[in-house]
Amino acid sequence: MPSARDAAVLAEVPALARVVTAEDVKAYADAGGDHNPLHQDDAVARAAGFPGLIAHGMFTMGHLAACISRWAGGPDRIRHLTAQFRAPVYMGEEIVAGGRVKAVDVEHGVALVECWVSVERDGQTEWPIKRGEAEVLLED
């Protein structure tokens, strides 16, 4: 966990990668109660114009929160987390969450972190989550 003295502007939050599976998305749907067929029924997702099932946006956001939490030293250290959802995530894709410290308030022990989730698709980087921001409590 970074301390207020050690956190530096432009310091990188270590990336966290995971491959999205249909089993993970189903477990997320069961836990959260969101059984939208776009996440559960391949035929419905294809009829809507997607190449197959898509992950919940909040599933992707949860991965981002896990990345920031791991860096910060636990979920209780995240005071605020926002994000802009920009692109769908498909089964079998590897999503990578990361971030960079934008500002440090040493007096209050808080870091402002720019954060995102990316995926490589057809030789291009897509941003399922872009312009995310986390306010993180730092260690004394």
Summary of the structure (lengths in Angstrom):
residues: 140
radius of gyration: 16.4
end to end distance: 10.3
largest distance: 54.1
contacts: 439
relative contact order: 0.24
helix: 28%
strand: 41%
